[in-house]
Amino acid sequence: MPHRPIAACVRRPTIALAALTALALCGCGGGEPTAPPVATPTLTLSHDRAPAGSPLELTYRFDIAEGAQFDQDYRVMLHVVDLDGERMWGDDHDPPVPTTSWQPGATMQYTRTIFVPIFPYVGEATLNVGLYSARDQTRLPLGGDHVGQLAYRVGRLQLLPQTDNLVTVFKDGWYPTEGAPDNVAVEWQWTRGEATLAFRNPKKDATLYLELDSPGGEYHGPQQVRVSAGRQVVDEFTLAPRDHQLRKVALPAAALGEVEMAELTIGVDKPFIPATIPEANNKDGRELGVRVFHAFVDAR
């Protein structure tokens, strides 16, 4: 589930050139681009080594060509491919500023947080970027290392096994994992009114990545969520109905103490039982707090 991206558009002096057409080579073509590039992409990773399941922050940058024009709003394509060139997973998305608003000679930059999928591959992966039309999959020519079909190599990533992460246990107050019927990659666990996450203490400062929402919020209104390490509150926030949040919570080493297995408690002030709400028309008799997609302690 993607992090809410932030964007910056930095203008540079524009020199009038012949307009570039947005109708470049088709994404299924394999030759070199025949039209000038509309932009040059780069990608910066928060880590160049990432275990399966771990968070990864991606900073996308597009240096837009002088005279570039876009006839529609194109999507950004990121494909992660193995050593055989086979696509494993990706991060296709709409940029935070639509391409029809991109200015010639400007720089578009924004950051997204993703979680590396649990995928049966360990080793080096290549990251390829492109811009494509959601209408007909047509891709635009870009500047940089062209690898075919108007995709451009922007980096490499060493994928590590999931066991390289901190040992984490969803202890008390969690329900079994559920998944979206139309997307096997999306899973979550509901909490009760209070839930405990236990993990091997890294004995140094760490960060909790907590991605959550609370569907059905129209029946109970905004919820106050508190994350505590022992008696110390490390994060407290309001979760509004239909609000999807990714929290990045600092975990100071002092708050985690010297124990071998540290614990965090997620408390919700308004847990609810769907079966007791007539207008919900739901037979679920569980006490539900919040729906958690990712709870990951990162000490890298």
Secondary structure as GFF3:
##gff-version 3
##sequence-region A 1 300
A	DSSP	beta_strand	6	10	.	.	.	ID=ss1
A	DSSP	beta_strand	39	45	.	.	.	ID=ss2
A	DSSP	beta_strand	49	51	.	.	.	ID=ss3
A	DSSP	beta_strand	55	64	.	.	.	ID=ss4
A	DSSP	beta_strand	75	81	.	.	.	ID=ss5
A	DSSP	beta_strand	87	90	.	.	.	ID=ss6
A	DSSP	three_ten_helix	99	101	.	.	.	ID=ss7
A	DSSP	beta_strand	107	115	.	.	.	ID=ss8
A	DSSP	beta_strand	123	132	.	.	.	ID=ss9
A	DSSP	beta_strand	145	148	.	.	.	ID=ss10
A	DSSP	beta_strand	151	160	.	.	.	ID=ss11
A	DSSP	three_ten_helix	162	164	.	.	.	ID=ss12
A	DSSP	beta_strand	168	170	.	.	.	ID=ss13
A	DSSP	beta_strand	178	180	.	.	.	ID=ss14
A	DSSP	beta_strand	183	190	.	.	.	ID=ss15
A	DSSP	beta_strand	194	200	.	.	.	ID=ss16
A	DSSP	beta_strand	206	213	.	.	.	ID=ss17
A	DSSP	three_ten_helix	217	219	.	.	.	ID=ss18
A	DSSP	beta_strand	223	229	.	.	.	ID=ss19
A	DSSP	beta_strand	232	239	.	.	.	ID=ss20
A	DSSP	beta_strand	245	251	.	.	.	ID=ss21
A	DSSP	alpha_helix	253	256	.	.	.	ID=ss22
A	DSSP	beta_strand	261	268	.	.	.	ID=ss23
A	DSSP	three_ten_helix	274	276	.	.	.	ID=ss24
A	DSSP	three_ten_helix	278	280	.	.	.	ID=ss25
A	DSSP	beta_strand	291	298	.	.	.	ID=ss26
###
